[in-house]
Amino acid sequence: MSKKKQLKSAGTWPSLISPEITGKLLEFSEPAWNKNSDLFWRERSSTKAEIYQYSFDKKEVIDLSPGTNVGGGIGYGGGSFTVNGDSIIYVEKGSNQLYLLSAADIQPRKITTSLCKTAAPRISPSGKYLIFIHSDGTDDTISITDIEGSSSPLPLVTGSDFYSYPRWHPDGSRLAWISWDHPNMPWDSSHLFLGELNNNPGNLPTLKDKTRIAGGKEISIVQPEFSPDGRYLSYISDRSGWWQIYILDLASGIHKQLTHTQAEHTLPPWLQDQRTYGFSNDSQWIFFTRNQAGFSSLWQVNLESGQESQINLDEDYTWLEGFAISPQNDQIALIASRGDIPHRLITVTPNGQTSVIRNSTPEVQPGNIFSLPEPVSWSDSEGNMIHGLFYPPHNPSFTDNNLPPLMIIIHSGPTRQKWAEFEPRAQFFSSRGYGVLVVNYRGSTGYGRNYRQALKRQWGVMDVEDCLSGAHFTAARGWADPDKMVLLGSSSGGLTVLQTLVTYPGVFRAGISLYGIANHLTLLENPPKFERFYSNWLLGPYPEKASVYQERSPLFSADRIRDPVAIFQGGKDPIVPLDQAEQIVGALRKNGVPHEYHLYPEEGHSFKRAENVQDFYLKADAFLRKYVMTPK
């Protein structure tokens, strides 16, 4: 439509950003290169995840694992596969076992056969051995086997509750890894170890000894890597208050901090094997991504001089993740996006020249239909600074002289952060006339350790207060109608939606909760190992603080909710089980609160199937038209 039309109210704007578009997006993760500089990645559609390879010679994408569902099974996932030459080791989602896929085999060969879960496989420099994280749900180890799977896996590193980032030294004689123990989460306190291996001819290597290199109480260590020449062991530590990059000279034992800007240089290790930096092939530089206020950029630092410089890309992307660097030509693979550019798998040369390898959507949409996020910060009544992103209502075909309604989007986690990436929910609703404020409340990643740790014992209070102050800030700026405000959140964000409606009834016109927590007490009954003590940190020790668990559970105060609520839930959710939704829906029904309940029986934690994603958007839009866009 070339001519703008003025409508009487926002929320009725026809939009080119349809539910079908948002439901068809592909998801890229874990890019990796082999020694021949072939590029691989994990690609998830609505029903499965497979390993793909890009042929630079033929300029084509190849599906290497058709019909296979690939995904790490420990914690929240990640660490799904590794490559070495023509060999690919991957975790088969479902069985959680390791398979070998090589050019010599017609079909993948099973390497492990235990009932335990596996993740983060790494092939030795010699190509003979394989290390990986092994978990039976009670005990975790770093285990070792031969790459052919002819030997039963043996525990190589034991004694800690959790492990991540197992890494081989280039000469194969040493290992580095991260470990942490209950009651900590890895972004609270963790350790970096370096281990020496025994070479046992005819048998698998064993651990000779180990040395703690970095970390400790209230220090989080992430992402160790050896330099290609074997001289350095790098890692990321938040001992300064921000996640900064360090290197250890293995010969001299001297540690050196390379980055100093008050910004984050990694993400919390929710997933195995997340990467944000890498060494140049000559071991003289480290290339890395930097997160400042939710906007990402690409940098390089010289190991000797410490001189930093930004790499300006051909395309101005605002979020970069999934870092992997070629061992031959320092070409970097990244997953890149922007408010108006859906996620892409790209490659970047050291001088910033970019190439698009794969787009997450086949749909070609004009860039001017999207809203661009703006970083915002505001103070609460006590002077605390809170941060977020604001998406102005935007639709090039329509205008409206009225103040727009406001949607507050609350991230999951609760330690996560919303970044300046392509955000389908924000785009869907901003194109329909909503101003969208994404709140990175205190406790979120991206603003330093103190900000991240501020949620301790304050979950269900501080997040609620920050969403409320964010709504008042937005309305006071004249960006939104204070009488038409709505909340939307998933998982822990769904908890914040419900708890806000409990604490401040009548302030918001409605709330939408996707697989949100409603009752902390039932979550304590059988928590996954990764989260076993997370509630202690967020709420306090149980049963000593049982009253806090009840006060912060929306279910027990549901009689205070009077604003309409829409509940969306997956029937196979292992993290926020179905009974959470059933309990809160029962309470809403009992109390006569207007509500909708939409169950997707085959979905887990978050919705993956395209038809269900589309259905969510259609039903959420209709719900808001009914309860927000009509007069009180």
C-alpha positions, -999 to +999 in steps of 0.1 A: +000+000+000+017+032-012-007+057+005-007+061+043-041+057+059-050+071+093-070+048+116-089+056+147-069+033+170-037+014+170-039-023+173-060-025+141-031-019+117-029-045+090+007-057+089+031-074+065+047-092+095+023-121+095+021-151+119+033-173+089+065-154+086+073-156+124+066-193+124+088-202+095+121-188+108+151-212+108+173-212+139+211-214+135+236-223+162+271-237+168+290-228+137+323-247+134+351-250+109+373-281+102+410-280+094+402-276+057+381-245+065+348-261+056+320-245+075+294-265+095+264-255+117+233-268+134+201-257+118+167-261+134+134-260+116+101-263+134+104-301+137+140-311+139+176-299+140+203-311+115+239-305+107+246-285+075+278-278+056+285-250+032+305-259+001+326-228-008+335-244-042+300-252-053+284-223-034+257-246-020+244-257+014+245-295+021+223-313+046+247-338+062+223-355+086+188-357+069+162-371+092+184-369+122+175-347+152+207-332+166+210-316+200+229-317+233+210-332+262+228-318+293+214-287+311+197-264+287+214-281+257+243-269+234+275-288+227+257-307+199+286-316+176+322-312+167+342-316+135+377-327+127+387-332+091+360-354+075+347-367+109+317-353+127+307-364+161+272-354+171+247-359+199+215-375+187+186-358+204+163-383+221+188-410+229+214-384+239+241-407+225+272-398+204+274-408+167+302-406+142+295-393+107+324-396+083+330-397+046+339-434+048+305-444+063+272-446+045+253-443+078+263-427+111+279-451+136+269-451+172+298-445+196+282-445+230+254-468+242+249-459+279+217-445+294+236-413+303+233-380+285+262-366+265+273-332+253+303-311+241+323-338+222+359-328+213+382-349+191+419-351+201+445-335+178+457-369+168+421-378+158+423-410+179+403-400+210+371-383+220+363-365+252+328-353+262+306-344+291+288-374+305+259-372+330+235-397+345+215-369+362+234-374+395+271-376+386+288-356+358+322-365+344+344-356+315+348-390+299+371-404+271+368-430+245+384-438+211+368-422+181+357-455+167+337-464+199+355-497+203+364-489+239+338-483+266+339-447+278+360-441+309+356-412+334+387-390+329+378-360+351+356-365+382+348-349+415+327-318+406+290-315+401+292-299+367+316-296+337+318-276+305+342-265+278+366-295+277+395-285+255+426-303+241+460-287+240+473-287+204+499-313+213+473-336+229+491-339+262+469-316+283+433-306+288+415-275+301+380-274+314+355-255+335+338-270+366+314-257+393+296-272+422+262-269+440+248-246+451+264-223+425+253-216+390+282-213+365+276-175+363+280-172+400+312-192+409+332-216+387+368-228+382+392-233+353+415-263+355+445-275+335+452-312+335+482-334+324+475-367+307+492-400+310+500-416+276+490-453+280+501-472+249+473-496+239+449-480+264+430-448+268+448-418+283+443-411+320+445-379+340+479-376+357+473-344+377+454-311+375+459-275+385+433-248+392+442-219+370+415-193+377+381-188+394+368-193+428+342-179+451+321-152+434+342-154+402+327-168+371+351-183+345+339-191+310+352-204+276+388-216+279+407-220+246+443-229+237+461-208+211+470-227+179+507-226+188+500-240+222+517-211+240+486-196+257+455-207+275+428-180+272+396-176+293+370-151+303+366-140+339+343-115+357+366-109+386+368-072+375+330-069+376+326-075+339+334-106+318+368-098+303+392-118+282+425-130+298+454-151+286+478-173+306+513-178+292+517-215+299+555-213+301+559-184+324+526-188+343+518-151+339+481-140+335+473-110+314+440-092+311+434-082+274+401-063+274+392-035+298+361-018+285+331-020+308+312-044+286+304-081+285+326-104+263+306-136+268+272-149+277+262-168+308+268-205+301+232-215+299+243-238+271+273-260+266+301-247+243+288-212+237+317-192+220+323-155+217+360-153+206+388-171+190+426-169+182+440-160+149+458-187+131+492-172+139+483-169+176+490-132+177+455-119+178+422-127+195+390-118+176+359-113+198+324-099+201+315-073+227+281-067+242+273-031+253+237-023+264+224-052+243+242-041+211+270-064+198+302-055+178+332-073+165+367-065+177+403-077+176+431-074+202+468-079+198+482-103+225+516-086+228+506-049+228+470-052+240+459-028+213+422-031+205+404-021+173+369-026+161+362-044+128+336-025+109+314-049+089+300-042+055+265-046+069+256-028+101+244-057+123+235-049+159+237-085+173+264-111+167+267-145+183+278-181+177+315-172+171+338-196+151+371-188+134+387-207+105+420-224+113+434-214+079+425-179+069+410-162+101+376-160+084+349-157+112+315-173+111+288-155+131+250-155+135+241-119+128+209-099+129+194-065+134+160-051+142+151-051+105+172-081+094+162-117+105+190-139+116+217-149+091+247-171+091+275-150+078+313-151+073+335-121+080+371-115+069+395-097+093+390-065+072+352-066+077+341-080+044+309-101+050+292-128+030+257-143+037+258-181+039+222-188+049+191-168+057+167-178+084+137-170+063+130-174+026+107-144+028+121-112+014+105-083+032+112-046+028+134-034+056+112-003+062+084-025+077+104-032+108+108-012+140+144-005+151+151-009+189+165+019+209+185+014+241+168+031+271+176+035+308+155+049+336+156+053+374+132+038+398+119+057+429+151+048+448+175+060+421+184+025+408+191+024+370+172-001+349+179-009+313+159-021+283+151-017+246+122+003+231+106-005+198+084+024+186+052+015+169+059+013+132+040+006+101+049+026+069+013+022+056-005+037+086-004+065+111-024+073+143-026+105+162-035+087+195-010+075+220-002+038+212-008+010+236+022-004+254+034-039+255+060-048+281+080-079+270+098-098+298+126-122+290+130-157+303+159-169+324+157-150+347+194-143+341+190-137+303+189-104+284+170-091+254+194-080+227+192-057+197+186-088+175+157-095+152+129-100+177+098-115+162+074-108+190+085-071+192+081-068+154+048-085+152+032-062+178+050-029+170+038-033+134+002-035+148+005-002+166+020-011+199+050+005+215+071-023+228+094-020+259+117-049+265+128-048+301+162-060+311+154-058+348+180-060+375+193-096+374+197-096+337+229-103+319+248-076+299+253-048+324+281-063+347+283-087+376+267-064+402+236-058+380+234-095+373+236-105+409+211-079+421+182-104+418+196-125+447+166-133+470+146-107+451+130-128+424+093-119+421+099-084+436+127-066+418+117-079+383+081-068+390+091-034+403+114-028+373+087-037+348+063-013+366+088+016+366+096+009+330+059+012+321+056+045+340+088+058+324+075+050+289+042+066+295+058+097+311+078+102+280+046+103+260+055+072+241+025+051+252-011+053+266-009+046+303-045+032+302-036+006+276-006-013+289-001-051+286+025-076+299+039-106+279+066-130+291+077-166+288+090-191+314+104-170+343+091-140+323+056-156+326+061-157+363+068-120+363+037-113+343+015-132+368+032-118+398+029-082+385-009-087+379-011-100+415+009-071+430-005-043+409-041-052+399-057-027+375-025-011+363-022-033+332-051-041+310-040-078+304-012-103+307+000-131+284+020-159+300+038-185+279+048-216+299+051-194+329+059-205+365+029-202+388+039-223+419+075-224+432+067-252+456+058-278+430+089-269+411+109-280+441+095-316+439+118-328+411+140-301+398+166-308+371+201-312+384+213-279+368+187-259+387+185-278+419+197-249+441+188-220+418+156-213+437+177-210+469+197-182+453+167-165+438+143-169+468+162-183+498+168-217+513+138-241+516+121-249+539+134-220+560+120-195+536+088-215+527+067-184+533+087-165+507+081-193+482+044-190+488+043-152+487+062-152+454+040-179+438+012-162+418-010-192+424-014-185+461-025-149+455-045-155+424-076-140+440-059-106+437-057-109+399-086-091+382-071-083+348-076-107+318-049-134+313-040-156+284-021-188+293-001-207+266+015-240+275+033-270+260+021-304+271+056-319+272+074-291+289+102-306+311+112-273+327+079-257+336+056-287+336+020-287+325+006-287+361+019-251+365-005-239+338-033-262+350-030-248+385-032-211+376-059-217+351-080-235+377-075-205+401-084-180+374-116-200+366-125-203+403-121-165+408-140-156+377-111-138+360-115-134+323-089-158+308-079-180+279-060-212+280-042-226+250-025-260+253-001-274+226+002-311+237+033-319+216+053-289+225+081-287+251+096-256+267+091-229+241+071-235+209+090-249+179+064-261+154+056-235+128+018-241+130+018-236+168+039-204+166+015-190+141-015-201+162+000-183+192+004-150+174-032-152+160-047-160+194-026-135+213-035-108+188-072-116+191-070-117+229-054-082+230-079-068+205-107-080+228-093-068+262-069-040+254-082-022+224-117-019+237-128+008+263-126-002+300 
